[in-house]
């Protein structure tokens, strides 16, 4: 009777190895040869098409429509299912400041595609150097902040305050830039200055999966399920600038709870 020799059990790959295998060479090739060129093509075509309309768009609504179309096509092109929860907790007819965590260069198209109302974005001056994108930001009334020289941004901040008081929602990234490691970064001092001065509620918004989709310093897009969680509005009425630090801590806590755990 022959002795049967069983083969040794195959070693299971660790989660890190599974991720590496899933998003390895073929994934990078697909991103660099398909996703990235397609997104730039969408940006070029819609951006160039929007230019003549920008000269006749007094309130930014036409350019916002172009931005929404660009964002919708961009997010569809990367084959990443997107879930939105919590929008029923806000009244879109009221003006809010939307405080959003910043994990990826694709955060902005995610917001344009899934926030169902017109808004303006507080952005860094460096974005003005991007072809077409920079022109669109200037023409559509977005708010630019020079983080290297805040004094130069006084006029833009005053304009943003008038915009808020006039009923236009504002989106801000209180971390001041994209996270380098996927974790929520400390909020910048003064991030909620405008919300307090305009006495509008702050809505915490969390984008999950975006850092894994496209982290900093790479063009390798890694498709995955994505999610936007919208929290309950945090009131600012009656607050002064002395309350800004406490308010910032409250908003950051709400964002961290939604980001790391279950939605509010």
Long-range contacts (C-beta under 8 A, 24 or more apart in sequence): 22-222, 23-220, 23-222, 27-220, 27-222, 28-220, 31-219, 31-220, 31-221, 31-222, 32-219, 32-220, 35-77, 35-78, 35-221, 36-219, 36-221, 38-77, 39-74, 39-77, 39-78, 42-70, 42-73, 42-74, 42-77, 43-70, 43-74, 43-132, 43-133, 44-132, 46-70, 46-73, 47-132, 47-133, 47-135, 47-136, 48-132, 50-136, 51-135, 54-135, 54-136, 54-139, 54-140, 57-139, 57-140, 60-118, 60-120, 60-140, 60-141, 61-118, 63-136, 63-139, 63-140, 64-118, 64-119, 64-140, 66-136, 67-112, 67-136, 67-140, 68-112, 68-113, 70-109, 70-112, 71-108, 71-109, 71-110, 71-111, 71-112, 71-113, 72-112, 72-113, 74-106, 74-109, 74-113, 75-106, 75-109, 75-110, 75-113, 78-106, 78-213, 78-221, 78-223, 79-223, 80-209, 80-213, 80-223, 80-224, 80-225, 80-226, 81-225, 81-226, 82-110, 82-113, 82-114, 82-225, 82-226, 82-227, 82-228, 83-225, 83-226, 83-227, 83-228, 84-114, 84-227, 84-228, 84-230, 85-227, 85-228, 85-229, 85-230, 85-263, 86-229, 86-230, 86-231, 86-263, 86-264, 87-116, 87-230, 89-230, 89-231, 89-232, 89-233, 89-264, 90-203, 90-230, 90-233, 92-116, 92-117, 94-200, 94-201, 95-164, 95-167, 95-168, 95-169, 95-198, 95-200, 96-169, 96-200, 96-201, 96-202, 96-203, 96-233, 97-164, 97-169, 97-170, 97-171, 97-172, 97-192, 97-194, 97-195, 97-198, 97-200, 97-201, 97-202, 97-203, 98-169, 98-170, 98-171, 98-172, 98-202, 98-203, 98-205, 99-172, 99-173, 99-174, 99-191, 99-192, 99-202, 99-203, 99-204, 99-205, 99-251, 99-255, 100-171, 100-172, 100-173, 100-205, 100-206, 100-207, 101-173, 101-175, 101-179, 101-184, 101-205, 101-206, 101-207, 101-255, 101-259, 102-173, 102-175, 102-177, 102-178, 102-179, 103-178, 103-179, 103-182, 103-207, 103-210, 103-211, 103-215, 104-178, 104-207, 104-210, 104-211, 104-213, 104-214, 104-215, 105-178, 105-214, 106-210, 106-213, 106-214, 106-221, 107-173, 107-178, 107-207, 107-210, 110-207, 110-210, 110-226, 110-228, 111-171, 111-205, 111-207, 111-228, 114-228, 115-171, 117-169, 118-168, 118-169, 119-168, 119-169, 119-170, 119-171, 120-160, 120-163, 120-168, 120-169, 120-170, 120-171, 121-170, 121-171, 121-172, 122-160, 122-170, 122-171, 122-172, 122-173, 122-194, 124-177, 143-170, 147-176, 157-193, 157-194, 160-194, 161-194, 161-197, 161-198, 164-194, 164-195, 164-198, 164-200, 165-198, 170-194, 174-248, 174-251, 174-252, 178-215, 178-216, 179-211, 179-216, 180-216, 182-211, 182-212, 182-215, 184-252, 184-255, 184-256, 184-259, 186-252, 187-248, 187-251, 187-252, 189-244, 189-245, 189-248, 190-244, 191-248, 192-236, 192-244, 192-247, 192-248, 192-251, 193-241, 193-244, 195-236, 195-247, 196-236, 196-239, 196-240, 196-241, 196-243, 196-244, 196-247, 199-236, 199-237, 200-236, 201-233, 201-234, 201-235, 201-236, 202-233, 202-234, 202-236, 202-247, 202-251, 203-230, 203-231, 203-232, 203-233, 203-234, 204-230, 204-231, 204-232, 204-234, 204-251, 204-254, 204-255, 204-258, 204-264, 205-229, 205-230, 205-231, 205-255, 206-231, 206-255, 206-258, 206-259, 206-263, 208-259, 229-258, 229-259, 229-263, 229-264, 231-255, 231-258, 231-263, 231-264, 232-264
